[in-house]
Amino acid sequence: MNKKTTAAIIVILIAAAVLIYRYNSELTIKDAEPAVSGNTESVWSNGKYDPPITITRIMKHNTYSTKFREGEDWDHNIFSRWLEGSLGMKVRTLWVVSEENDAFSKKLMLSITRGEELPDIVAFRGSYDTLVQLIDSGHFMPVDELFDEYAGDIWKEVAAQYPSMWISVTRNGNRYALPLLEYSMNTEPVLWIRQDWMEKFNLKAPETMEDLEAIMEVFTNEDPDGNGIDDTYGMAVTLRASLNTWMTDLSWVFGAYGAVNSQWNLNAEGELAYGSIQPGAKQALAQLNRWMEKGYIARESSTWDEVKASELFTSGKAGIIAGPHWMPDWPLFKLQDSVPEAKYKAYAVPAGPDGVRGVRAGGPAPVNGVVLINKDSKHPEAFLRYYNYLLEHYANPSEGSSFEYGFAEGYDYLLDDGELVKNNPDFVSPMDYSLSYEGARIPDLMINTLVKLSSKPPETPFERQVYWKRSLEEIEAASIVMDYERQGVRHVNWFEGSESGTAKSRSELLFQMEREAFTKMIYGQLPVEAFDEFVAQWRSGGGDQMTAEVNEVFKQFHEGR
C-alpha cells in the first residue's frame, strides 16, 4: 500500500468519525428537547388553536373557475395562510380531482373500498344515494352533540328556522353531517334571453308558451347573428341526465303544466307526490318533443352536461338559457368574449295553457352541501369553530372589519381610491379552496339585498360588495325570483330519499327508467303516448312503495319536531 492510498484511507476514516459524532450529537439534542409541536396537546385559546392543528381534506377542482395566484397551490395560498394565522388550523389536501362526471364521488367511494386514508372532513355535494353510502360506511360520526355544543348562534338560528335542513343527513335518529348554508332563492330559474336579438326583431317578453315558441322560431330560423349561416338555436339545454337541474334547466316547462319533474312536490292533500308521473308531465314531454322536431334545441343536447350546454349560449349560438339569477357572475359573462356587442336580460318563465307557472326551488331548507366528519378525527369540533367564525365575520361583515370589502385585496376584490373595482377579470376567489365551498352564507341576506338594491343605494359593507360585484342584470333577475315567491310559482323538492327500503335500493333504477323514457319521447324514438306505460312501470317497479315510504318518513320527521 503506497503513501497516497494510506493517506486517503485515513482521510475517509476521519470524515466518517466526524459524521458519526454529529449524528450521535443530533440524536442526543433531539432526545433532550421537549416533545415537538405535533405531539403537544393543542388547546383552543383566544380564538385559535395553540399550537396549530392540521386538518386533512379532499377537494373538487372546478377547471372553469378555480384559479391560484402564481406560487400558490391547494395547501399554500392566501386562504391557508389566513386559516393558520387566524384560527390556528393548517390544511393538508390528500387528493384533488375534477368535479366533472361525478369523479369526486367515485374516487371517494373507491378510497373507502380500498381502505385508503380518509380525511378529517369531507365537504360533499352529490347525489343522495352516495350520501347514504358515505353515512352507512361507518367512517363518519354523528354530529348531534357537536352541533349542540359548538355551533354558533347564527347557525342555530337558521337550523331553528329551517329544521328540514337535517332530513337528508338523518339516519336511525342520528344526524351524520353538518349542512352548509346556502342563499335562499338561489336555485329558481329565470329565462336569460339575448336582448339584442329581441330588439333586432321587435320581440316582446314571452308571457305564454306560445309567445316563447314564436321567439324560438325567430332565433332558430331568422339568422339572428347575421352571419348568413343556419347555425343558431332557440334554447340551450341539457338532456343528458336530469331535466330538473341547476343550469340549462327544464323544470319550468313541466311547471307550466302543473308538474315540476324529478322531485317530490307537496300536493293539495298535504302528501308528497313525484312530479314526473303526474299527468302534466306528459304535456311537457309533448312540448319538448315538438321543440326538438322544430330544431329549437340541439340534437346533441343528450351528450352535454350543464356546463357544456351553457356554451351554446355563451358562444352566441343560442338565444335563451334557463338558470338562476346569479348566472351573470358565471358563465354568462363569457358571452361578451364571443360577441362583444351582445346583450342579455332576465325574463320570468312563461305560463302554460291554463295560466300555470312553476319552477324548481331546491330543497325545503337553504342548504348546498354537507360536511361529514371522520370518526377518527382528533379535533372533530374544529370545522364548527371555523364555520362559526365565517358566519359571524365574513358572511355579513361590519364596517372597518378585515372582510369589509371581501376576503383579500388583490384576490377577490381591488380598491381604487377606496372604492371597489367592479367586474375585474383577474379576480380570484380564495373560497374556491376553503373548507366550505363559498365560505359561509346567511340564507336570506343575498336575495333581500339584491331586491333592495333594485330601488335603493347600498348602505352596509355587504350591500356595497353586492352592488359592486353583481351586475344590474342579476339585480333585476332577483326581483323576478322574489315575485315567484309572492305568486306561489316556486315548487320545493320536499324530499331527496328515504332512510331505508325502496328509496335506498330502487331510487336510482327508477330514475334511470325515467331518464331513458323521457329522452326517447323527446327525441321521438317513443311516442309521447308511451308516457302512460312508463308511469305504470314506474309504479309497479317500486315507485308506489317508495312513495309510501317517503311520505311515512316525511310525516314522522314533521310530527317529531
FENHUKA-V272844 format. One record per backbone hydrogen bond with DSSP energy under -1.0 kcal/mol. CO is the residue of the C=O (numbers start at 1). NH is the residue of the N-H. Records with the same first field share a line. If there is no record, write none. Layout:
CO = NH ; NH
This chain:
2 = 6
3 = 7
4 = 8
5 = 9
6 = 10
7 = 11
8 = 12
9 = 13
10 = 14
11 = 15
12 = 16
13 = 17
14 = 18
15 = 19
16 = 20
17 = 21
18 = 22
19 = 23
20 = 24
21 = 25
22 = 26
23 = 27
24 = 28
25 = 29
26 = 30
27 = 31
28 = 32
29 = 33
36 = 39
37 = 40
43 = 50
48 = 45
50 = 43
53 = 90
55 = 92
56 = 121
57 = 94
59 = 97
61 = 63 ; 99
62 = 65 ; 66
69 = 72
76 = 73
77 = 81
78 = 82
79 = 83
80 = 84
81 = 85
82 = 86
83 = 87 ; 89
84 = 88
87 = 49
88 = 53
90 = 55
92 = 57
95 = 59
97 = 61
100 = 103
102 = 106
103 = 107
104 = 108
105 = 109
106 = 110
107 = 111
108 = 112
109 = 113
110 = 114
111 = 116
120 = 374
122 = 372
124 = 370
127 = 131
128 = 132
129 = 133
130 = 134
131 = 135
132 = 136
135 = 138
139 = 375
143 = 147
144 = 148
145 = 149
146 = 150
147 = 151
152 = 156
153 = 157
154 = 158
155 = 159
156 = 160
157 = 161
158 = 162
162 = 165
163 = 166
164 = 167
167 = 170
169 = 176
171 = 174
174 = 171
175 = 143
178 = 371
180 = 368
190 = 323
191 = 347
192 = 321
193 = 345
194 = 198
195 = 199
196 = 200
197 = 201
198 = 203
207 = 351
208 = 212
209 = 213
210 = 214
211 = 215
212 = 216
213 = 217
214 = 218
215 = 219
216 = 220
217 = 221
218 = 222
223 = 226
229 = 231
233 = 319
243 = 250
248 = 238
250 = 253 ; 254
251 = 255
252 = 256
254 = 257 ; 259
255 = 258
263 = 275
264 = 494
265 = 273
267 = 270
271 = 267
273 = 265
274 = 277
275 = 278
278 = 281
279 = 282
280 = 284
281 = 285
282 = 286
283 = 287
284 = 288
285 = 289
286 = 290
287 = 291
288 = 292
289 = 293
290 = 294
291 = 296
292 = 295
296 = 235
298 = 301
300 = 303
301 = 239
305 = 309
306 = 310
309 = 312
310 = 314
311 = 315
312 = 317
313 = 316
317 = 233
319 = 194
320 = 236
321 = 192
322 = 248 ; 249
323 = 190
324 = 327
326 = 329
327 = 332
331 = 334
332 = 335
334 = 338
335 = 339
339 = 342
343 = 196
345 = 193
347 = 191
351 = 209
352 = 355
356 = 352
359 = 491
362 = 493
365 = 367
366 = 182
369 = 180
370 = 124
371 = 178
372 = 122
373 = 141
374 = 377
379 = 382
381 = 385
382 = 386
383 = 387
384 = 388
385 = 389
386 = 390
387 = 391
388 = 392
389 = 393
390 = 394 ; 395
398 = 401
401 = 404
408 = 411 ; 412
411 = 428
413 = 410
414 = 421
416 = 419
419 = 416
424 = 427
429 = 432
430 = 433
431 = 434
436 = 439
438 = 440
442 = 445
443 = 184
444 = 448
445 = 449
446 = 450
447 = 451
448 = 452
449 = 453
452 = 455 ; 456
460 = 464
461 = 465
462 = 466
463 = 467
464 = 468
465 = 469
466 = 470
471 = 475
472 = 476
473 = 477
474 = 478
475 = 479
476 = 480
477 = 481
478 = 482
479 = 483
480 = 484
481 = 485
482 = 486
483 = 487
484 = 489
489 = 359
491 = 361
501 = 505
502 = 506
506 = 510
507 = 511
508 = 512
509 = 513
510 = 514
511 = 515
512 = 516
513 = 517
514 = 518
515 = 519
516 = 520
517 = 521
518 = 522
519 = 523
520 = 525 ; 526
527 = 530
528 = 531
529 = 532
530 = 534
531 = 535
532 = 536
533 = 537
534 = 538
535 = 539
536 = 540
537 = 541
538 = 543
539 = 542 ; 544
542 = 546
543 = 547
544 = 548
545 = 549
546 = 550
547 = 551
548 = 552
549 = 553
550 = 554
551 = 555
552 = 556
553 = 557
554 = 558
555 = 559
556 = 560
